[in-house]
Amino acid sequence: MPFVNIKITPGATPEQKARLIQGVTQLLVDVLDKNPATTFVVIEEVATDNWGVGGETVTARRAKAK
């Protein structure tokens, strides 16, 4: 019973999230021969203020990139 937790920053559409869930499920079927009926995929959106890279928030990094 695989459980996959995907963490992303906000912005993905419902359609993109559905494709992620379908794709990850299929990958586990193809690579590990897992049953898709018992494969769980959870997508968590993490605010950019709560996600850090290189010692700063993603919010700050994106602001600098503009």
DSSP file (Angstrom, degrees, kcal/mol; ACC not computed):
  #  RESIDUE AA STRUCTURE BP1 BP2  ACC     N-H-->O    O-->H-N    N-H-->O    O-->H-N    TCO  KAPPA ALPHA  PHI   PSI    X-CA   Y-CA   Z-CA
    1    1 A M              0   0    0      0, 0.0    38,-0.2     0, 0.0     2,-0.0   0.000 360.0 360.0 360.0  84.6    0.0    0.0    0.0
    2    2 A P        -     0   0    0      0, 0.0    38,-2.7     0, 0.0     2,-0.4  -0.333 360.0-163.3 -67.8 146.7    2.2    2.9   -1.2
    3    3 A F  E     -a   40   0A   0     36,-0.2     2,-0.5     2,-0.0    38,-0.2  -0.983   6.3-172.5-131.0 119.6    1.7    6.4    0.1
    4    4 A V  E     -a   41   0A   0     36,-2.9    38,-2.9    -2,-0.4     2,-0.6  -0.955   5.9-163.5-116.7 129.6    3.3    9.2   -1.9
    5    5 A N  E     -a   42   0A   0     -2,-0.5     2,-0.5    36,-0.2    38,-0.2  -0.956   5.4-168.1-115.6 115.8    3.3   12.8   -0.5
    6    6 A I  E     -a   43   0A   0     36,-3.3    38,-3.3    -2,-0.6     2,-0.5  -0.899   3.0-162.8-104.4 126.4    4.0   15.5   -3.1
    7    7 A K  E     +a   44   0A   0     -2,-0.5     2,-0.3    36,-0.2    38,-0.2  -0.946  19.3 160.0-113.0 127.0    4.7   19.0   -1.8
    8    8 A I  E     -a   45   0A   0     36,-2.6    38,-3.1    -2,-0.5     3,-0.1  -0.910  41.5-105.9-136.2 161.9    4.4   22.0   -4.1
    9    9 A T        -     0   0    0     -2,-0.3     3,-0.5    36,-0.2    38,-0.2  -0.588  57.6 -82.1 -82.2 156.9    4.0   25.7   -3.9
   10   10 A P  S    S+     0   0    0      0, 0.0    -1,-0.1     0, 0.0     3,-0.1  -0.156  97.1  76.6 -59.4 151.6    0.6   27.0   -4.8
   11   11 A G        +     0   0    0      1,-0.4     2,-0.2    -3,-0.1    34,-0.0   0.161  52.9 122.9 136.4 -19.6   -0.3   27.5   -8.4
   12   12 A A        -     0   0    0     -3,-0.5    -1,-0.4     1,-0.1    -4,-0.0  -0.479  58.6-125.3 -71.7 141.5   -1.0   24.1  -10.0
   13   13 A T     >  -     0   0    0     -2,-0.2     4,-2.3     1,-0.1     5,-0.2  -0.394  23.7-107.7 -79.0 162.0   -4.4   23.8  -11.6
   14   14 A P  H  > S+     0   0    0      0, 0.0     4,-2.3     0, 0.0     5,-0.1   0.875 122.8  54.0 -56.1 -36.6   -6.8   21.0  -10.6
   15   15 A E  H  > S+     0   0    0      2,-0.2     4,-2.0     1,-0.2     5,-0.1   0.902 107.7  48.8 -65.6 -40.7   -6.1   19.4  -14.0
   16   16 A Q  H  > S+     0   0    0      2,-0.2     4,-2.2     1,-0.2    -1,-0.2   0.894 111.1  50.4 -65.3 -39.9   -2.3   19.5  -13.3
   17   17 A K  H  X S+     0   0    0     -4,-2.3     4,-2.5     2,-0.2    -2,-0.2   0.909 108.9  51.5 -64.5 -41.5   -2.8   17.9   -9.9
   18   18 A A  H  X S+     0   0    0     -4,-2.3     4,-2.6     1,-0.2    -1,-0.2   0.899 109.3  50.6 -61.7 -40.0   -5.0   15.2  -11.4
   19   19 A R  H  X S+     0   0    0     -4,-2.0     4,-3.0     2,-0.2    -1,-0.2   0.889 109.0  51.5 -65.9 -38.8   -2.2   14.4  -13.9
   20   20 A L  H  X S+     0   0    0     -4,-2.2     4,-2.8     2,-0.2     5,-0.3   0.940 111.3  47.3 -60.3 -47.1    0.3   14.2  -11.1
   21   21 A I  H  X S+     0   0    0     -4,-2.5     4,-2.1     1,-0.2    -2,-0.2   0.928 115.5  44.8 -61.6 -45.9   -1.8   11.8   -9.2
   22   22 A Q  H  X S+     0   0    0     -4,-2.6     4,-2.4    -5,-0.2    -2,-0.2   0.924 115.4  47.9 -63.7 -44.2   -2.4    9.7  -12.3
   23   23 A G  H  X S+     0   0    0     -4,-3.0     4,-2.2     2,-0.2    -2,-0.2   0.905 112.7  46.4 -66.3 -43.3    1.2    9.8  -13.4
   24   24 A V  H  X S+     0   0    0     -4,-2.8     4,-2.1     2,-0.2    -1,-0.2   0.909 112.6  51.0 -66.1 -41.8    2.7    8.9  -10.0
   25   25 A T  H  X S+     0   0    0     -4,-2.1     4,-1.8    -5,-0.3    -2,-0.2   0.940 111.7  47.1 -59.7 -46.8    0.2    6.1   -9.6
   26   26 A Q  H  X S+     0   0    0     -4,-2.4     4,-2.9     1,-0.2    -1,-0.2   0.869 108.3  56.0 -64.8 -36.4    1.1    4.7  -13.0
   27   27 A L  H  X S+     0   0    0     -4,-2.2     4,-2.9     1,-0.2     5,-0.4   0.908 107.6  48.4 -61.2 -42.5    4.8    5.0  -12.2
   28   28 A L  H  X S+     0   0    0     -4,-2.1     6,-1.7     2,-0.2     4,-1.4   0.849 112.4  49.4 -67.5 -33.6    4.3    2.8   -9.1
   29   29 A V  H  X S+     0   0    0     -4,-1.8     4,-1.1     4,-0.3    -2,-0.2   0.948 116.7  41.7 -65.7 -48.9    2.4    0.3  -11.2
   30   30 A D  H  < S+     0   0    0     -4,-2.9    -2,-0.2     2,-0.2    -3,-0.2   0.893 125.9  30.6 -67.9 -42.9    5.1    0.2  -13.9
   31   31 A V  H  < S+     0   0    0     -4,-2.9    -3,-0.2    -5,-0.2    -2,-0.1   0.888 135.6  21.3 -88.2 -42.4    8.2    0.2  -11.7
   32   32 A L  H  < S-     0   0    0     -4,-1.4    -3,-0.2    -5,-0.4    -2,-0.2   0.388  94.8-122.9-111.2   2.4    7.1   -1.6   -8.5
   33   33 A D     <  +     0   0    0     -4,-1.1    -4,-0.3    -5,-0.3     2,-0.2   0.875  52.1 168.1  57.0  40.3    4.1   -3.6   -9.8
   34   34 A K        -     0   0    0     -6,-1.7    -1,-0.2    -9,-0.1     5,-0.1  -0.521  42.3-107.7 -85.1 152.9    1.8   -1.9   -7.2
   35   35 A N    >   -     0   0    0     -2,-0.2     3,-1.5     1,-0.2    -1,-0.1  -0.687  20.3-149.6 -78.6 119.9   -1.9   -2.1   -7.2
   36   36 A P  G >  S+     0   0    0      0, 0.0     3,-1.2     0, 0.0    -1,-0.2   0.784  93.8  66.0 -63.6 -24.7   -3.3    1.3   -8.2
   37   37 A A  G 3  S+     0   0    0      1,-0.3    -2,-0.0     3,-0.0    -3,-0.0   0.722 109.6  36.9 -69.0 -19.9   -6.4    0.6   -6.1
   38   38 A T  G <  S+     0   0    0     -3,-1.5     2,-0.5     2,-0.0    -1,-0.3   0.080  92.3 107.4-119.5  23.5   -4.3    0.7   -3.0
   39   39 A T    <   -     0   0    0     -3,-1.2     2,-0.5   -38,-0.2   -36,-0.2  -0.906  53.0-159.6-103.8 123.9   -1.9    3.5   -4.0
   40   40 A F  E     -a    3   0A   0    -38,-2.7   -36,-2.9    -2,-0.5     2,-0.4  -0.882   9.4-175.3-108.2 132.3   -2.4    6.8   -2.2
   41   41 A V  E     -a    4   0A   0     -2,-0.5     2,-0.4   -38,-0.2   -36,-0.2  -0.994   3.3-173.2-127.3 125.0   -1.1   10.1   -3.6
   42   42 A V  E     -a    5   0A   0    -38,-2.9   -36,-3.3    -2,-0.4     2,-0.5  -0.965   8.7-157.5-119.8 133.0   -1.5   13.3   -1.5
   43   43 A I  E     -a    6   0A   0     -2,-0.4     2,-0.5   -38,-0.2   -36,-0.2  -0.948   9.7-169.2-110.6 123.5   -0.6   16.7   -2.8
   44   44 A E  E     -a    7   0A   0    -38,-3.3   -36,-2.6    -2,-0.5     2,-0.6  -0.945  12.3-146.9-112.7 130.4    0.2   19.4   -0.3
   45   45 A E  E     -a    8   0A   0     -2,-0.5     2,-0.5   -38,-0.2   -36,-0.2  -0.857  14.1-162.4 -95.8 124.6    0.5   23.0   -1.2
   46   46 A V        -     0   0    0    -38,-3.1     5,-0.1    -2,-0.6    -2,-0.0  -0.924  23.5-116.2-109.9 125.4    3.0   24.9    0.9
   47   47 A A    >   -     0   0    0     -2,-0.5     3,-2.0   -38,-0.2     4,-0.2  -0.270  23.3-121.5 -57.8 143.0    2.9   28.7    1.0
   48   48 A T  G >  S+     0   0    0      1,-0.3    11,-1.2     2,-0.2    10,-1.1   0.740 113.3  61.6 -63.4 -22.2    6.1   30.2   -0.4
   49   49 A D  G 3  S+     0   0    0      1,-0.2    -1,-0.3     9,-0.2    -2,-0.1   0.704 105.9  48.2 -71.6 -18.9    6.6   32.0    2.9
   50   50 A N  G <  S+     0   0    0     -3,-2.0     2,-0.5     7,-0.1    -1,-0.2   0.253  98.6  78.9-104.4  10.6    6.9   28.5    4.5
   51   51 A W    <   -     0   0    0     -3,-0.8     7,-2.4    -4,-0.2     2,-0.4  -0.979  62.9-165.9-124.4 121.2    9.3   27.1    1.9
   52   52 A G  E     +B   57   0B   0     -2,-0.5     2,-0.4     5,-0.2     5,-0.2  -0.864  12.2 176.1-114.1 143.8   13.0   27.9    2.1
   53   53 A V  E >  S-B   56   0B   0      3,-3.0     3,-1.3    -2,-0.4     8,-0.1  -0.987  74.1  -4.2-140.3 129.4   15.8   27.4   -0.3
   54   54 A G  T 3  S-     0   0    0     -2,-0.4     3,-0.1     1,-0.3    -1,-0.0   0.808 131.3 -51.8  60.8  30.2   19.4   28.5    0.1
   55   55 A G  T 3  S+     0   0    0      1,-0.2     2,-0.3     0, 0.0    -1,-0.3   0.561 122.5  79.6  86.0   8.2   18.6   30.3    3.4
   56   56 A E  E <  S-B   53   0B   0     -3,-1.3    -3,-3.0     3,-0.0    -1,-0.2  -0.963  82.4 -94.5-143.3 162.4   15.7   32.3    2.2
   57   57 A T  E  >  -B   52   0B   0     -2,-0.3     4,-2.2    -5,-0.2    -5,-0.2  -0.327  30.5-120.3 -73.0 157.2   12.0   31.9    1.5
   58   58 A V  H  > S+     0   0    0     -7,-2.4     4,-2.8   -10,-1.1     5,-0.2   0.859 115.2  60.7 -63.0 -34.8   10.8   31.1   -2.0
   59   59 A T  H  > S+     0   0    0    -11,-1.2     4,-2.0    -8,-0.3    -1,-0.2   0.939 107.3  43.8 -56.5 -48.6    8.8   34.4   -1.7
   60   60 A A  H  > S+     0   0    0    -12,-0.2     4,-2.0     2,-0.2    -2,-0.2   0.904 113.1  51.3 -65.3 -42.2   12.0   36.4   -1.3
   61   61 A R  H  X S+     0   0    0     -4,-2.2     4,-1.5     1,-0.2    -2,-0.2   0.905 111.1  48.0 -62.4 -41.5   13.8   34.4   -4.1
   62   62 A R  H  X S+     0   0    0     -4,-2.8     4,-0.7     1,-0.2    -1,-0.2   0.879 108.8  54.1 -67.5 -36.6   10.9   35.0   -6.5
   63   63 A A  H >< S+     0   0    0     -4,-2.0     3,-0.7    -5,-0.2    -1,-0.2   0.888 108.8  49.0 -64.2 -39.0   10.8   38.7   -5.6
   64   64 A K  H 3< S+     0   0    0     -4,-2.0    -1,-0.2     1,-0.2    -2,-0.2   0.826 104.5  59.7 -67.6 -31.6   14.6   39.0   -6.4
   65   65 A A  H 3<        0   0    0     -4,-1.5    -1,-0.2     1,-0.3    -2,-0.2   0.668 360.0 360.0 -73.6 -16.2   14.1   37.3   -9.7
   66   66 A K    <<        0   0    0     -4,-0.7    -1,-0.3    -3,-0.7    -2,-0.1   0.478 360.0 360.0 -78.4 360.0   11.6   39.9  -11.0
